[in-house]
Amino acid sequence: MKNFVEELKWRGMIHNITPGTEEELAKGPMAAYVGIDPTGDSLHIGHLVSIMILKHFQACGNKPFALVGGATGMIGDPSMKSQERNLLDEQTLAHNVSCIKAQLSRFLDFDSDAPNKAELVNNYDWMKDYSFINFTRDIGKLITVNYMMSKDSVKKRLERDSSEGMSFTEFTYQLLQGYDFLYLYQHRNVRLQLGGADQWGNITTGTELIRRTCQGEAFALTCPLITKADGGKFGKTEKGNIWLDAERTSPYQFYQFWLNVSDTDAEKYIKIFTLLDRETIEAAIEEHRQDPGRRTLQKLLAKEVTVMVHGQKEYENALKASQMLFGKATADDLRSLDEKTFLAVFEGVPTFDIERSKLPLGILDALAVETSIFPSKGEARKMIQGNGVSINKEKFTDFNGSLTEADIVDGKYILAQKGKKDYYIINIK
């Protein structure tokens, strides 16, 4: 069985770790948890780091707990946030928790009979009936305001937003998260909390509560916050987050995100976001450095993460879609794309509308009269004669030919190509 801490170290996945954690893990299997904020009904790739840590934790024979913050999600964590977030109602939170469980099941074993199978817990279950009076009496008296004010998450939030300050609701967040750790320690024998570097203050509040309440020893391990080499925010594009939900971010767009990372980021990400072993990764990095132009590292990274999140079939579809713009794809490949992927591949391509009632339509009229793909029929005819026009990835060689219903892809589109690089979408209305 692999050494969990050693595995994370070489992958660059440890930021802080409490003394004695590695020694405690060496004594035998432990239980640990990661907290996940259920403010949305899909995880995004910013969550992947914590998920991968849990995945490694389980692979090393330990028992992982995924805690969805049904209670704390109603409040909002001030860590790394510039303002207070909107509060969610119970129905929305229940829906989000259900969706998150389904996504986590792709990474963690929840269903086997193994003693270390993963479990999902929701802190709403133990907080919903805990009265404010009892909580402040039992828990609030154990941690001083001075201790809470010393946490970076509080200090930085107050520095960023000195005009409005921080609400009492948000200020109590670290006590609630600390109580989660205490509850799981007492009821599920969880002695280790895992999370991002920004959670260190909240996690150590939990270890302090355990020490003061149970005179017990608990442990913490955090991973670095993932950054991009150019200083941009990891997992964000112009359109927003890269989601694990295929409806929000298509597998093609997901694949493209990883394919387009920089060489520096690819060397870092392939250690963090894949399960490839050290020897394979180091060999891939060396091969890539020999000829960076081939982008072999990005292709391997994109394949591994896409297969892990969306499955082999969706990876193969994303690969076909990626080849669409570079002349390697076939007409069958084009027709196999669903509409969302088709539009994602050809995003930004000039689009023209043609009424369905005009079909069949002579190719020269289609290219130079009903659209302005060519400035004139003469130029369109000349390009067709020179084998320079393709319809739906197939050469169109008959300038007396027509576009028909049979040429329509996904019920409404025809893809025209002029030369090697110029694409146009004809939208059949």
KOLLUM-494803 format. One record per residue (C-alpha): x, y, z; residue in one letter. Coordinates in steps of 0.02 Angstrom, whole numbers, plus 50000, padded with zeros to 5 digits. Layout:
REM KOLLUM-494803
+-------+-------+-------+----+
:    px :    py :    pz : aa :
+-------+-------+-------+----+
:     X :     Y :     Z :  a :
...
+-------+-------+-------+----+
This chain:
REM KOLLUM-494803
+-------+-------+-------+----+
:    px :    py :    pz : aa :
+-------+-------+-------+----+
: 50000 : 50000 : 50000 :  m :
: 50065 : 50173 : 49952 :  k :
: 50115 : 50300 : 50084 :  n :
: 49979 : 50434 : 50072 :  f :
: 50087 : 50581 : 50127 :  v :
: 50233 : 50529 : 50017 :  e :
: 50115 : 50513 : 49869 :  e :
: 50050 : 50689 : 49895 :  l :
: 50224 : 50761 : 49924 :  k :
: 50297 : 50712 : 49755 :  w :
: 50138 : 50770 : 49670 :  r :
: 50156 : 50943 : 49750 :  g :
: 49991 : 50925 : 49842 :  m :
: 50040 : 50972 : 50020 :  i :
: 50038 : 51151 : 50084 :  h :
: 50022 : 51127 : 50272 :  n :
: 50019 : 50972 : 50381 :  i :
: 50007 : 50958 : 50570 :  t :
: 50154 : 50873 : 50657 :  p :
: 50128 : 50688 : 50683 :  g :
: 50004 : 50663 : 50540 :  t :
: 50117 : 50550 : 50437 :  e :
: 50166 : 50447 : 50589 :  e :
: 49982 : 50425 : 50636 :  e :
: 49938 : 50367 : 50461 :  l :
: 50079 : 50241 : 50467 :  a :
: 49996 : 50153 : 50614 :  k :
: 49850 : 50094 : 50507 :  g :
: 49697 : 50153 : 50411 :  p :
: 49621 : 50319 : 50465 :  m :
: 49461 : 50410 : 50424 :  a :
: 49469 : 50586 : 50351 :  a :
: 49348 : 50709 : 50275 :  y :
: 49342 : 50850 : 50151 :  v :
: 49207 : 50983 : 50162 :  g :
: 49118 : 51033 : 50002 :  i :
: 49011 : 51189 : 49988 :  d :
: 48844 : 51143 : 49905 :  p :
: 48803 : 51318 : 49841 :  t :
: 48784 : 51248 : 49665 :  g :
: 48717 : 51088 : 49589 :  d :
: 48882 : 51046 : 49505 :  s :
: 49062 : 51039 : 49560 :  l :
: 49191 : 51128 : 49454 :  h :
: 49374 : 51090 : 49426 :  i :
: 49422 : 51199 : 49575 :  g :
: 49347 : 51057 : 49680 :  h :
: 49451 : 50926 : 49590 :  l :
: 49604 : 50951 : 49699 :  v :
: 49511 : 50902 : 49858 :  s :
: 49425 : 50760 : 49767 :  i :
: 49592 : 50692 : 49705 :  m :
: 49661 : 50699 : 49882 :  i :
: 49513 : 50596 : 49943 :  l :
: 49539 : 50477 : 49797 :  k :
: 49722 : 50451 : 49843 :  h :
: 49671 : 50435 : 50026 :  f :
: 49550 : 50293 : 49985 :  q :
: 49675 : 50210 : 49867 :  a :
: 49798 : 50204 : 50013 :  c :
: 49675 : 50100 : 50114 :  g :
: 49597 : 50240 : 50216 :  n :
: 49414 : 50286 : 50235 :  k :
: 49358 : 50450 : 50154 :  p :
: 49208 : 50553 : 50205 :  f :
: 49139 : 50689 : 50091 :  a :
: 49048 : 50817 : 50196 :  l :
: 48925 : 50927 : 50105 :  v :
: 48889 : 51083 : 50204 :  g :
: 48700 : 51087 : 50202 :  g :
: 48705 : 51194 : 50359 :  a :
: 48863 : 51296 : 50329 :  t :
: 48811 : 51320 : 50147 :  g :
: 48668 : 51425 : 50214 :  m :
: 48795 : 51544 : 50290 :  i :
: 48948 : 51557 : 50179 :  g :
: 49133 : 51544 : 50217 :  d :
: 49225 : 51712 : 50223 :  p :
: 49390 : 51630 : 50171 :  s :
: 49454 : 51709 : 50010 :  m :
: 49285 : 51792 : 49981 :  k :
: 49266 : 51978 : 49952 :  s :
: 49084 : 51985 : 50002 :  q :
: 48949 : 51888 : 50089 :  e :
: 48861 : 51761 : 49979 :  r :
: 48675 : 51735 : 49954 :  n :
: 48593 : 51614 : 50073 :  l :
: 48508 : 51460 : 50001 :  l :
: 48343 : 51379 : 50050 :  d :
: 48326 : 51198 : 50105 :  e :
: 48249 : 51136 : 49943 :  q :
: 48389 : 51208 : 49836 :  t :
: 48521 : 51138 : 49953 :  l :
: 48441 : 50964 : 49949 :  a :
: 48444 : 50966 : 49759 :  h :
: 48626 : 51023 : 49756 :  n :
: 48679 : 50889 : 49880 :  v :
: 48598 : 50752 : 49774 :  s :
: 48688 : 50813 : 49615 :  c :
: 48856 : 50826 : 49704 :  i :
: 48840 : 50648 : 49773 :  k :
: 48814 : 50583 : 49595 :  a :
: 48969 : 50675 : 49534 :  q :
: 49078 : 50616 : 49679 :  l :
: 49028 : 50436 : 49639 :  s :
: 49133 : 50447 : 49481 :  r :
: 49289 : 50467 : 49587 :  f :
: 49257 : 50378 : 49751 :  l :
: 49194 : 50204 : 49794 :  d :
: 49032 : 50230 : 49890 :  f :
: 48949 : 50065 : 49848 :  d :
: 49066 : 49918 : 49880 :  s :
: 49075 : 49812 : 50037 :  d :
: 49253 : 49871 : 50072 :  a :
: 49281 : 49933 : 50251 :  p :
: 49353 : 50093 : 50179 :  n :
: 49210 : 50133 : 50061 :  k :
: 49174 : 50319 : 50049 :  a :
: 49029 : 50398 : 50141 :  e :
: 48934 : 50558 : 50110 :  l :
: 48878 : 50657 : 50263 :  v :
: 48781 : 50820 : 50275 :  n :
: 48810 : 50937 : 50421 :  n :
: 48630 : 50994 : 50410 :  y :
: 48584 : 50826 : 50487 :  d :
: 48669 : 50868 : 50653 :  w :
: 48647 : 51056 : 50650 :  m :
: 48461 : 51072 : 50608 :  k :
: 48402 : 51034 : 50786 :  d :
: 48548 : 51113 : 50878 :  y :
: 48477 : 51270 : 50959 :  s :
: 48573 : 51432 : 50959 :  f :
: 48573 : 51436 : 51149 :  i :
: 48644 : 51260 : 51163 :  n :
: 48774 : 51289 : 51029 :  f :
: 48840 : 51449 : 51108 :  t :
: 48840 : 51367 : 51280 :  r :
: 48925 : 51204 : 51224 :  d :
: 49041 : 51265 : 51087 :  i :
: 49051 : 51455 : 51092 :  g :
: 49127 : 51457 : 51265 :  k :
: 49273 : 51347 : 51209 :  l :
: 49349 : 51467 : 51082 :  i :
: 49393 : 51648 : 51121 :  t :
: 49356 : 51794 : 51006 :  v :
: 49542 : 51834 : 51008 :  n :
: 49578 : 51660 : 50939 :  y :
: 49447 : 51680 : 50802 :  m :
: 49508 : 51855 : 50755 :  m :
: 49685 : 51789 : 50733 :  s :
: 49634 : 51679 : 50585 :  k :
: 49692 : 51738 : 50415 :  d :
: 49520 : 51708 : 50339 :  s :
: 49446 : 51836 : 50458 :  v :
: 49590 : 51961 : 50453 :  k :
: 49601 : 51963 : 50263 :  k :
: 49414 : 51980 : 50242 :  r :
: 49411 : 52130 : 50361 :  l :
: 49559 : 52208 : 50271 :  e :
: 49476 : 52187 : 50102 :  r :
: 49307 : 52251 : 50157 :  d :
: 49342 : 52373 : 50297 :  s :
: 49194 : 52485 : 50252 :  s :
: 49059 : 52354 : 50277 :  e :
: 49150 : 52233 : 50391 :  g :
: 49094 : 52055 : 50420 :  m :
: 48927 : 51995 : 50484 :  s :
: 48912 : 51893 : 50643 :  f :
: 48840 : 51754 : 50533 :  t :
: 49001 : 51740 : 50434 :  e :
: 49110 : 51764 : 50587 :  f :
: 49034 : 51608 : 50665 :  t :
: 49074 : 51502 : 50512 :  y :
: 49239 : 51438 : 50583 :  q :
: 49150 : 51381 : 50741 :  l :
: 49022 : 51285 : 50638 :  l :
: 49156 : 51204 : 50531 :  q :
: 49257 : 51166 : 50687 :  g :
: 49104 : 51083 : 50762 :  y :
: 49087 : 50974 : 50606 :  d :
: 49260 : 50905 : 50640 :  f :
: 49218 : 50878 : 50824 :  l :
: 49054 : 50790 : 50780 :  y :
: 49138 : 50674 : 50654 :  l :
: 49279 : 50640 : 50777 :  y :
: 49154 : 50590 : 50912 :  q :
: 49030 : 50494 : 50804 :  h :
: 49129 : 50427 : 50655 :  r :
: 49307 : 50417 : 50722 :  n :
: 49368 : 50545 : 50594 :  v :
: 49536 : 50611 : 50652 :  r :
: 49599 : 50701 : 50497 :  l :
: 49527 : 50844 : 50397 :  q :
: 49588 : 50881 : 50221 :  l :
: 49559 : 51039 : 50121 :  g :
: 49630 : 51187 : 50026 :  g :
: 49762 : 51303 : 50099 :  a :
: 49629 : 51437 : 50129 :  d :
: 49542 : 51317 : 50251 :  q :
: 49689 : 51298 : 50371 :  w :
: 49616 : 51418 : 50498 :  g :
: 49446 : 51335 : 50499 :  n :
: 49522 : 51161 : 50508 :  i :
: 49636 : 51201 : 50653 :  t :
: 49488 : 51277 : 50747 :  t :
: 49416 : 51102 : 50735 :  g :
: 49574 : 51019 : 50802 :  t :
: 49572 : 51145 : 50946 :  e :
: 49390 : 51105 : 50986 :  l :
: 49431 : 50919 : 50988 :  i :
: 49579 : 50949 : 51103 :  r :
: 49476 : 51054 : 51224 :  r :
: 49320 : 50946 : 51222 :  t :
: 49388 : 50769 : 51210 :  c :
: 49570 : 50794 : 51256 :  q :
: 49597 : 50704 : 51092 :  g :
: 49722 : 50728 : 50953 :  e :
: 49662 : 50769 : 50778 :  a :
: 49759 : 50811 : 50621 :  f :
: 49753 : 50929 : 50472 :  a :
: 49824 : 50925 : 50296 :  l :
: 49796 : 51058 : 50165 :  t :
: 49844 : 51069 : 49982 :  c :
: 49905 : 51226 : 49892 :  p :
: 49780 : 51335 : 49803 :  l :
: 49803 : 51298 : 49620 :  i :
: 49863 : 51443 : 49514 :  t :
: 49907 : 51471 : 49333 :  k :
: 50082 : 51516 : 49277 :  a :
: 50020 : 51681 : 49204 :  d :
: 49938 : 51732 : 49367 :  g :
: 49761 : 51702 : 49305 :  g :
: 49634 : 51609 : 49409 :  k :
: 49637 : 51421 : 49385 :  f :
: 49480 : 51343 : 49313 :  g :
: 49408 : 51507 : 49249 :  k :
: 49383 : 51555 : 49067 :  t :
: 49298 : 51705 : 48989 :  e :
: 49135 : 51608 : 49007 :  k :
: 49164 : 51567 : 49190 :  g :
: 49200 : 51405 : 49282 :  n :
: 49244 : 51240 : 49201 :  i :
: 49109 : 51126 : 49272 :  w :
: 49106 : 50938 : 49294 :  l :
: 48926 : 50936 : 49234 :  d :
: 48923 : 50899 : 49047 :  a :
: 48770 : 51010 : 49026 :  e :
: 48863 : 51160 : 49093 :  r :
: 49033 : 51126 : 49014 :  t :
: 49029 : 51004 : 48869 :  s :
: 49159 : 50864 : 48868 :  p :
: 49233 : 50947 : 48713 :  y :
: 49254 : 51114 : 48805 :  q :
: 49319 : 51021 : 48957 :  f :
: 49448 : 50929 : 48851 :  y :
: 49498 : 51092 : 48766 :  q :
: 49531 : 51177 : 48934 :  f :
: 49664 : 51049 : 48981 :  w :
: 49733 : 51039 : 48804 :  l :
: 49767 : 51226 : 48803 :  n :
: 49859 : 51246 : 48969 :  v :
: 50038 : 51310 : 48963 :  s :
: 50189 : 51194 : 48967 :  d :
: 50229 : 51249 : 49145 :  t :
: 50052 : 51218 : 49204 :  d :
: 50042 : 51050 : 49114 :  a :
: 50194 : 50988 : 49211 :  e :
: 50110 : 51038 : 49374 :  k :
: 49932 : 50985 : 49333 :  y :
: 49974 : 50810 : 49270 :  i :
: 50039 : 50768 : 49444 :  k :
: 49888 : 50841 : 49533 :  i :
: 49742 : 50793 : 49422 :  f :
: 49788 : 50618 : 49361 :  t :
: 49824 : 50451 : 49442 :  l :
: 49972 : 50414 : 49328 :  l :
: 50122 : 50350 : 49425 :  d :
: 50282 : 50448 : 49451 :  r :
: 50383 : 50353 : 49321 :  e :
: 50252 : 50379 : 49186 :  t :
: 50234 : 50563 : 49225 :  i :
: 50420 : 50598 : 49229 :  e :
: 50443 : 50507 : 49064 :  a :
: 50301 : 50607 : 48986 :  a :
: 50374 : 50772 : 49048 :  i :
: 50544 : 50727 : 48976 :  e :
: 50468 : 50677 : 48808 :  e :
: 50372 : 50839 : 48803 :  h :
: 50527 : 50944 : 48839 :  r :
: 50614 : 50864 : 48691 :  q :
: 50481 : 50931 : 48572 :  d :
: 50359 : 51051 : 48657 :  p :
: 50274 : 51092 : 48491 :  g :
: 50190 : 50921 : 48487 :  r :
: 50105 : 50960 : 48654 :  r :
: 50113 : 50777 : 48705 :  t :
: 50100 : 50822 : 48890 :  l :
: 49942 : 50926 : 48866 :  q :
: 49865 : 50787 : 48761 :  k :
: 49901 : 50657 : 48894 :  l :
: 49836 : 50771 : 49033 :  l :
: 49677 : 50811 : 48936 :  a :
: 49646 : 50628 : 48899 :  k :
: 49671 : 50568 : 49077 :  e :
: 49561 : 50701 : 49158 :  v :
: 49424 : 50691 : 49026 :  t :
: 49413 : 50501 : 49039 :  v :
: 49409 : 50512 : 49229 :  m :
: 49270 : 50642 : 49231 :  v :
: 49167 : 50600 : 49077 :  h :
: 49219 : 50424 : 49023 :  g :
: 49311 : 50348 : 48875 :  q :
: 49171 : 50374 : 48747 :  k :
: 49154 : 50560 : 48783 :  e :
: 49343 : 50578 : 48774 :  y :
: 49344 : 50497 : 48602 :  e :
: 49204 : 50613 : 48546 :  n :
: 49299 : 50764 : 48613 :  a :
: 49455 : 50705 : 48520 :  l :
: 49357 : 50691 : 48357 :  k :
: 49282 : 50862 : 48385 :  a :
: 49455 : 50935 : 48419 :  s :
: 49516 : 50869 : 48252 :  q :
: 49370 : 50949 : 48162 :  m :
: 49455 : 51116 : 48129 :  l :
: 49618 : 51040 : 48068 :  f :
: 49558 : 50940 : 47920 :  g :
: 49578 : 50768 : 47998 :  k :
: 49395 : 50734 : 48036 :  a :
: 49273 : 50647 : 47920 :  t :
: 49093 : 50682 : 47872 :  a :
: 49041 : 50541 : 47988 :  d :
: 49138 : 50623 : 48130 :  d :
: 49046 : 50785 : 48097 :  l :
: 48876 : 50702 : 48097 :  r :
: 48916 : 50612 : 48259 :  s :
: 48931 : 50778 : 48352 :  l :
: 48783 : 50831 : 48457 :  d :
: 48721 : 51008 : 48425 :  e :
: 48802 : 51082 : 48581 :  k :
: 48973 : 51013 : 48534 :  t :
: 48950 : 51063 : 48352 :  f :
: 48917 : 51243 : 48404 :  l :
: 49060 : 51240 : 48530 :  a :
: 49184 : 51179 : 48398 :  v :
: 49131 : 51310 : 48272 :  f :
: 49104 : 51452 : 48395 :  e :
: 49138 : 51620 : 48314 :  g :
: 49124 : 51550 : 48137 :  v :
: 49023 : 51665 : 48021 :  p :
: 48843 : 51608 : 48009 :  t :
: 48714 : 51634 : 47872 :  f :
: 48528 : 51593 : 47870 :  d :
: 48439 : 51508 : 47725 :  i :
: 48254 : 51466 : 47722 :  e :
: 48220 : 51279 : 47719 :  r :
: 48091 : 51306 : 47584 :  s :
: 48231 : 51358 : 47463 :  k :
: 48308 : 51183 : 47465 :  l :
: 48365 : 51106 : 47353 :  p :
: 48473 : 51257 : 47314 :  l :
: 48608 : 51269 : 47183 :  g :
: 48780 : 51271 : 47263 :  i :
: 48833 : 51432 : 47176 :  l :
: 48676 : 51522 : 47235 :  d :
: 48704 : 51451 : 47411 :  a :
: 48883 : 51513 : 47420 :  l :
: 48872 : 51680 : 47330 :  a :
: 48690 : 51740 : 47324 :  v :
: 48599 : 51678 : 47480 :  e :
: 48761 : 51700 : 47579 :  t :
: 48919 : 51800 : 47554 :  s :
: 49040 : 51656 : 47577 :  i :
: 49104 : 51704 : 47404 :  f :
: 49089 : 51878 : 47328 :  p :
: 49027 : 51806 : 47163 :  s :
: 48967 : 51647 : 47078 :  k :
: 49121 : 51654 : 46968 :  g :
: 49240 : 51645 : 47115 :  e :
: 49137 : 51507 : 47195 :  a :
: 49141 : 51406 : 47032 :  r :
: 49329 : 51431 : 47015 :  k :
: 49361 : 51371 : 47193 :  m :
: 49248 : 51220 : 47171 :  i :
: 49341 : 51174 : 47011 :  q :
: 49504 : 51188 : 47106 :  g :
: 49445 : 51066 : 47239 :  n :
: 49441 : 51206 : 47369 :  g :
: 49262 : 51190 : 47433 :  v :
: 49197 : 51062 : 47558 :  s :
: 49021 : 51036 : 47623 :  i :
: 49011 : 50945 : 47789 :  n :
: 49196 : 50895 : 47779 :  k :
: 49178 : 50817 : 47604 :  e :
: 49246 : 50894 : 47445 :  k :
: 49109 : 50970 : 47337 :  f :
: 49165 : 50956 : 47155 :  t :
: 49007 : 50986 : 47050 :  d :
: 48973 : 51172 : 47026 :  f :
: 48805 : 51124 : 46949 :  n :
: 48760 : 51027 : 47108 :  g :
: 48641 : 51080 : 47247 :  s :
: 48623 : 51083 : 47434 :  l :
: 48479 : 50971 : 47489 :  t :
: 48392 : 50914 : 47648 :  e :
: 48513 : 50769 : 47653 :  a :
: 48657 : 50891 : 47686 :  d :
: 48582 : 50956 : 47848 :  i :
: 48674 : 50911 : 48009 :  v :
: 48586 : 50908 : 48179 :  d :
: 48423 : 50955 : 48095 :  g :
: 48474 : 51133 : 48052 :  k :
: 48655 : 51159 : 48001 :  y :
: 48764 : 51141 : 47846 :  i :
: 48951 : 51167 : 47866 :  l :
: 49039 : 51250 : 47720 :  a :
: 49228 : 51261 : 47706 :  q :
: 49328 : 51372 : 47590 :  k :
: 49509 : 51321 : 47574 :  g :
: 49592 : 51241 : 47725 :  k :
: 49546 : 51359 : 47866 :  k :
: 49391 : 51460 : 47826 :  d :
: 49231 : 51386 : 47894 :  y :
: 49053 : 51448 : 47880 :  y :
: 48891 : 51385 : 47956 :  i :
: 48732 : 51390 : 47852 :  i :
: 48586 : 51390 : 47971 :  n :
: 48433 : 51312 : 47889 :  i :
: 48283 : 51405 : 47960 :  k :
+-------+-------+-------+----+
